[in-house]
Structures are given as C-alpha cells and as structure tokens.
Amino acid sequence: MDHIVYSNLIMYSNLKKLGQNKYIIYVQSQHKFYFKTLLLSFLLGIGLRKFHQATYFIQVNTY
C-alpha cells in the first residue's frame, strides 16, 4: 500500500492517489503539535476546494 512519509519537509509531490480522491497521509512525528502543524500546512497546500471532495486516511506514528 502506497503511503506518504512526511518527516522534516512537506513534499506535496510525494502525494499518492489511492483510487478516486482518496489519499493516505502517513506521518512520523515526535510531537503532536508538529503533527497538527503539518496537517494544517498540508490542508492549506491542497486547498479547501479539494479537501471537501476527497477522503483522507490519517495514520500517525509518534515516537
């Protein structure tokens, strides 16, 4: 299963489509605050227009 790994850099080009308007966001984060900031930046990056038309699966790996 394709997944996206966001670590220090947010790379929108690594976003993989999983079927129609479905994405998996795989996040590795040391801090929950970092994850929230990352997710917000991602949502702003794709735009709200696409957001309400798509389904996102969020998987968080904290360590």
HELIX and SHEET records of a PDB file:
HELIX    1   1 TYR A   12  ASN A   14  5                                   3    
HELIX    2   2 LYS A   32  ILE A   46  1                                  15    
HELIX    3   3 LEU A   48  PHE A   51  1                                   4    
SHEET    1   A 3 VAL A   5  TYR A   6  0                                        
SHEET    2   A 3 LYS A  22  SER A  29  1                                        
SHEET    3   A 3 THR A  55  THR A  62  1                                        
END                                                                             
